[in-house]
Amino acid sequence: AQTVTQSQPEMSVQEAETVTLSCTYDTSESDYYLFWYKQPPSRQMILVIRQEAYKQQNATENRFSVNFQKAAKSFSLKISDSQLGDAAMYFCAYRSAQGAQKLVFGQGTRLTINP
Amino acid sequence: SQTIHQWPATLVQPVGSPLSLECTVEGTSNPNLYWYRQAAGRGLQLLFYSVGIGQISSEVPQNLSASRPQDRQFILSSKKLLLSDSGFYLCAWSPGTSEYNEQFFGPGTRLTVL
């Protein structure tokens, strides 16, 4: 079974600076998708960014970008120019390209933005 | 546009009482539907998923069950709640034909079992 590990339970960053959240995963599959979700205090889960495993180019969405290292099974999230609204729990998730399309989530990283 | 609704938003129930949480999706047809539970300070655990009416797959054997009586309706139930059933329950949907099958989440239900 696939597993996702987020080794940083908490992170903090000064407003306007850059922070990187770590995620590693374990799988024997070669084709899959990876996601970062954000859960603000409202607890609504919001998709931040996604990456296809077959693409070598790292995904980017405005201030959010990923560093996808397939061989190392690593999928980190970089947030540039951090804003107060970025404060939230961030979850890394894995989905196989085959089968039941289920998401496997990491335990999450709580990000605090210091003004 | 698509929207997903969950109710109730919060629920306090005694141990041994029944449970029914409802999730509905608007603006799409034949979605995949999912129920997750999030314990305090933890990640999300997939409980059930459904790829069509009457088709339910269970991920974790436990005190809960799910049903999909209509295409865009997904219900989470229990006959007798346990203390360990407390948590935050999230419903999600994904378009069955999307390459990514990214999941879109509802606002959640906070369940407290006393």
Interface residues (C-beta under 8 A of the other chain):
Chain A: Y33 F35 S42 R43 Q44 M45 I46 L47 R50 E52 F91 R95 A100 Q101 K102 L103 V104 F105 G106 Q107 G108
Chain B: N32 Y34 R42 G43 L44 Q45 L46 Y49 V51 S57 E59 F88 L90 A92 S94 Y100 N101 E102 Q103 F104 F105 P107 G108
